[in-house]
Amino acid sequence: MSKSSGSGIAPLRDTYGQLLQVVLFWAGAILLPLGLVVIVLGWYGAANTPYQYDQLSYLVSGGLLGLGLTFTGGFLYFGAWLARIAADERESSKRLADTLLLLADVTSRAAATDDRGVDLGAVPVTAGEGTTMHRRDCSLIAHRDDLRPVGESNGHLTTCRVCRPADVR
């Protein structure tokens, strides 16, 4: 399923974020050089007029307007750069979270097996002198310290209805 065909709000948010980034980038990429061109035109007009009162209009229209356009374009371009960094950071955080979840799963599975590769959670045990056979990771007996593996000489044991150790074998 593609991102655009999925239901929910998350794909729309990503689309608006990407659209904002593109708009900021292009607006900054146009306004920044346009402001520099207006500054150069203002300087050229002021430099080539013989009257001082004409130079003031070139200074205002060329210099101040050009500076405004240049700074606005620079800030928009900077905003596009920050939006790009934020999107990359979100993607990186998602990848890190997925990797940590995978690592936690692998680690928990490795901790549940002994050196021979046997799943210790699946080994049937009894608690104390009990007559019920459980899995080692059964929630009813997981807190107990007196667990013993089920052997041949334990007689007739009933199976736990919660963890069902017979289903594991």
N, C-alpha and C positions, 0 to 999 in steps of 0.2 A: 504494500500500500504506500503510495507516495505521500509526501507531507501535505500537498495541497488538497488531496482527496480525503484526508482524515477528518474525523469530527472532533469538535472541541475548540478551545480557545488558543491553545499553545501554538499551532501553526500560524494563526493570524497574527499573534504577537511577534513571531519571528519575521513574518513578511513585513509588518510595519517597521520593525527595527531595521531591516535591510533597506527598505524604501527610504527611511530617514537618513541612513548613512549615505546612500547614493545621492539624495537631494542635497545634503550638506556638502558632500564632496564636489559636486558639479557647480553649486552656487559659489563655493569658495574658489574653485578653479577658474571661474569666469570673472568674479568681482575683484580678485587680487590683481591680476594683470591689467584689468580695465582701470582700476584705480591708479596704477603706475602710468598708464597711457594718458589719463586725464592730468596727472601731475606734470608729465612732460609737455603736454599741450599747453597747460597753464604757464609753465616756465617759458616756453617758446613765445607765447603771446605777450607776456610781460617783458621779455627781453627785446622784442622787436617793435615795441610801441614807443614813440618819442614823448608821449604825454604821461605824466605821473598819475593823473586821475584814472587813466585807463589801466594802469598797472594794478590798482587796487581791485578792480573787477576780475582781472585774470588771477590775482592771488586768491580771492574768495572762491571763484568758480573752479579754477584749476587746482589750486593748492589744497584748500580745505575739503572740497568735495572729493578730490583724489585721495587725500589721506583717509577720509571717512570710508570710501570704497575699499581702499587697501586694507585698513584694519578690520572692517566687516568681513571681507573675503578671507583674511587670515584667521579670524576667529571661527568662521564657518568651516574652513578647512581643518582647523584644530579640533573642532567638534566632531567632524567626520572621522578623524584619526582616533579620538577617544571612543566613539561608538564602535569602531572596528576593534579596538583593544577590549572593550567590554564584551563584545560578541565572542571574541577568541577566548577570553577568560571564562565565560559561561560554558563554552564547548570543552575547554580544558577541565573545568570542574566536573562536568558530567562524565568525562572519560576517567578522571581520577576516582570518582565515586563508584563507577562501574568496576574499575580495577580493584579497588579496595573490597567491594562486595565479593568479587571473584576470589580474591586472596583470602578473605575471611572464610568463605565456603571451603576452599582447598585446605586451609589450616584446620578447620573444625573436622573435616573428614580425616585428615592425617592424624589428628589427636585421638580420634575414635578408633584407630586401628593400631595394632601392636607391630612389632618388627617383622612378623611373618605375613603381614597384610590381612590379618583377621579383623573383622569389624567387631570391636569390643562391645558396642551397643547391642549387637545381635546375639551375644553369648548368653544363653539362659542361666539364670542364677536364682538362688533362694535367699531370703533374708532371715538370718539367724537359724532357728530350728523350724522355720515355716514350712508349710506343705504346698505353697503356691509357687509355681515357676514363673519368673518375670524375665524381661529383657533387662540388661544392666542399666539402660537409660530410661527405664519406666519411671514415670512421674510419681508413682506411689512409693517407690523405694530408693529413688536417686539420692536422697539425703542420708541414707543409712551407711554406716561403716562396717557392718557385719555381713556383707554379701559373700556368698560362697558359690562357686560354679556348680552346676548340676552335674552329678556323676551317675555312674551306673547303679550305685548302691543306695540311692536316695529313695527307693521304693516308688510308690504311686504318687505322683504330684499332679495337682490340678493346674491348668494354665490360667494365667491372668486374663481377665476379659478386657482390660484396658490396653495392654501392649501386645497381646497375642504372640508370645514367643514361638509358638509352633508354626506360625505362618512364615517365619523368617528362614527356617531350615530348608 
